[in-house]
Amino acid sequence: MKFESKGLINIEIDGDIYDYKLYESLESLSKTKSQRKSAKELNISHTVFNRRILKAEDKLGFKISKKVGNGTVLTQEGLDLLNEFRKYVIQIEKTADVNIVGGHISTGLLESIELPFNANIYSSSDEDAFELARRGAVDILTLDDPLIAFERDLNFIPIAYDYLVLISSPNSKNIESISDLTGLDFVNVNGSAQRLAWNSLQHYDIDYNIKKTVNSQFDAFKLVKNSENLHTFLNASYFKGNELLKFDTRHVISLVKVNEDKSEVDELIRYLATEGQTHIENQGFQPME
């Protein structure tokens, strides 16, 4: 599939133009999980909203939304399309606001804190976020896992600590020791700090199986909770679980200053290192020592 930017936030996909209306619809649906709520938010009828999605799906040749219970969510293809729109928005928009892009956990933290200035916060994988930062399209890069910074010798600024907890299917056996993990089936999350868990299991000579890979910790959580005998490791700041590998998987949530010319960048860093630490702790993260 070929993507090409056209205009402000229109993009061309395999010769067809998709404009900002589809982008707005996908952006809204990703948050509301409801076509009716999104239609109301965009001040259009539910019929118009539904037709917009169906028309796009017909042109694209694949589903971008799906029914889940009483709501509607984006498919993985829909999320990928939304992320392409977001990339173009970040690169094209020139505003006084600070553009922040990063991993799902770190951007979720910043979204939950009232920052001392206006900021546009975009969530993606660490790898995609780094690519946007490399192009100079963002002001601040946030990282769920400092591995990218270490590998590229970047100066990163720690703002919090987090660790991973073990999440298991409801009917799974009780796990009391690391040896109990032998032979278990796991869900992997791309671009997350899970590498610390896998490295730890390898260090303890634990044989394990990766049964499925997803792109979101929330997708992994739902998959495990709705399956039998599946397990995963997720961030303790967002999920409650077994702290078996707490000390093995402790890691920093960090920022990388990309734009040196905006005073708000330094202001954010100062704020998060001082009074912002209280807000960080209130969100379930461990403050810097």
N, C-alpha and C positions, 0 to 999 in steps of 0.2 A: 504494500500500500504506500503510495507516494503522497507526502504532505508538502504543501507550499503555501506560504502566507500571502494573503490578498487583502489590501486595505487595512483597516484598524485591527479588527480581530476576526476577519473572515479568513478561512483557510480553504485551499483547494485539495480535494482528495480524489485521486484517480480521475481528474478532469471535471469534477462537480464542485461547485462553490457552496460552502456552508457558512452562514453569517452569524452575527452576534446573537440572534434570537435562539438558535440552537444552543450556543454556548451558555446563555443565560438559563435556559431550561435545564441543561445538564448540571450546571453549577447549583441551581436551586434544588433539583431532585436529589443530588448527592447529600444535601443537608436535611431536607424535610422527609425523605423516604416516602413521599406521598404525592401523586399527581395532582390531587385536589388542592392540597396545601400549596404546592408550587404554582398552580394556576392562580390561586388567590394572591400569592406573593407577587406574581408578575402582572396582576390585574388583567388577566384574560380568562376566558371560560375554560372549563375542564375539557370540553370538546376540542377547542382550538389547541390546547396543550397536547392532548393525546394525538391529534392529527399531525402535529409538528414532529412528534417522536416517531410515529408510524411512517411518515413520509421520509424521514431521514433513514430509518431502518431499511425501507424499500430501495433507496438509492445506494446505501452502503452494502446491502446484501448480507447483513448480520444484525442480530439483536443488540440493542444498546441499553435496554431496560428489561426487567423481569419482575413478576409478581412474587412477593414474599409475604405470606400471611395476609393481612389487611392492607399492606402497603406496597410500594414499588421502589426498587433499588436499581442502581446501574449494574450492568454486567461488567465483567472484566474488560470487554471491548469498549463498553461505554466509558469506563474509567480511563482507559488508555486515550480515548478520543478527547475527553475532558482535559486530561493532562497536556495533550498537544495544544489545545486552545490556551491553557494557562501559560504554557511556555511562551507563546506568541504575545499574550497580554503583557507578561513581565518584560519581554524584550522591547515591545513597541511603546508601551506607556512611559511617558516621561513626566513624573509628578514630583511634588515636594515631599510626598510621603516616603517612608522607608520601606523598601521591598525586602522581605525576609522569606527565604525558601529553605526547606530542610526536611529531615526525616519526620515521620508521623508523630513520634513521641515528643521530640524537642519542639516542633511547631505547635503541637497540642498544648504543651506547657505554656508557651508564650501567648497563645490565644486565650488561655484561662486567666492571664494576669493583665490587669489594667496598666498598660504602658504609658509612659509620660509624653507620648506623641503619637500621631497617626501612623499606622503601619499596615501594609498589605502583607498578609502571611499566607504562604502557599505551602501545601504539604505534598511530599513526593518521597521517593526512595533517596537514600544518601547519595547514590551514584548519579541519579538524574539531577539532584540539587547541585552537586559539585559541577556537573557539566554546565549548568546555567551560570554558576558563579565563575567558572573558567571563561565564559563568554563575556563576563562583565555585566550581566543582565540583572544582577541583584546587588543589594548593599550589604546584607549579612547572610552568611551561610550557617545553618544550624546542623549539628550532627548528633544522631542517636548513638553513634559508635565512633570513637576517635580514630578507628583504623585508617580511614581515608586520609586524615590529617597526618598520621604517623607515616604512611606509605609515601606521601608526597612532600614530607618535611614542611608542613604548613604550621604557622603559629596559631594555635587554637587556645581559646579562653574557657576554662571550665566554669560552669555556672551551677551545677548540681551533680549529685551522685544518684545512681540507680542500680538495681540488680535484677536478676531474673528469678522467677518462681516457676515451679513445675505445675502445670495444669493438666489434669487427667479426666478422662471420661467418667461419668457418674458411677458406673458399676465396676470400675477398675479396682484391682487389689490395692491394699494399703502399702504405701512405700515409706519405709522407715530408715533405710540406709542406701548408700550409693550403689551397693551391689544389687539391690532390688530393681535397678534400672536395666539390668542385663536382659537383652532380647526384646525389649519393648519397641513398639511402633510409634514414630513421632511425626509431627507436622512441622515442616521447616518454613520460616518466613524470610523471603528475600530481603536483603538490605537492612537487616536488623542486627542487634547485638548478640543474636543467638550463637554466633561463631564461638563465643566464650563458653557456652554450655557444651557445644560439640567438642571443643578443645579439651574441656575438663573431662568429659566422658572418655576421650581417647587417652588422656593422661592417667586415668584410673583403670585403663584396660577394660572398659565396658563396651561390649558389642551391642549395637542398637541399629534400628532400621528407620530410614526416612521413607515414609509411605506416600507423602504428598507435600507439595511446595505451593505456598500462596504468597500474595504480595502485601498482605495486611495482617497485623496482629489480631485485629478484631475478627477477620475471616478465620484465622486459625482457632481462635477461642470458640466461635460458633461451631466450627467443624468438629472440634474435640468434644464439646458438650453434647452434640447431637449424634455422636458415634459411640461405638463400643471399643474399649481397649485402645484408645488413641491418647497420645500425650503431646505436650509441647512446652516450650519455655517462653514466658512472656515477661514484660517489664512489671516489676512490683508496684511501680507508681500508678498503674492502671488496673492491675489484676491482683486478686488475692489467691495465693496458692502455697504449695509446699516450698519452704525455704532451704531445701536440702543443699543447693549450690549457691547460697547467698554470698558467701565470701569469695567463692571461685569466680563469680560472674559480676562482681561489683565493677562499675565503670562510670566514666564521666559523661554527662551531657554537656556539650560545648558549643561555642560560637567561633566563627572565623570572620574577621573583619575584611570585607571585600572592597568596599568603597571608603577610601581614606578622606574624601572631601566633604562628607556630610557630618555636621557636628552631632546630629542625632544618633549616629552610630556609637560614638564615644559616650554619649549620654545614656544610651541603653546599657552599655557595658558597665558603666559606673553604677547605674540604678540596680542592675541584677546582682552586682557584687556587694551591695549595701542593703538598703531597705527592702529590695526585691527578694532577698533571701527568706524573709518571713513568708511572703506569698508563695515562694517555691516550696517551702516545707509544708504549707497548708494544702498544696496540691498533691501531696504524697511522695515527693522526692526528698532525698537527704540533702540538706544544705551543705555548702562548702565549709570545711573545718578551718 
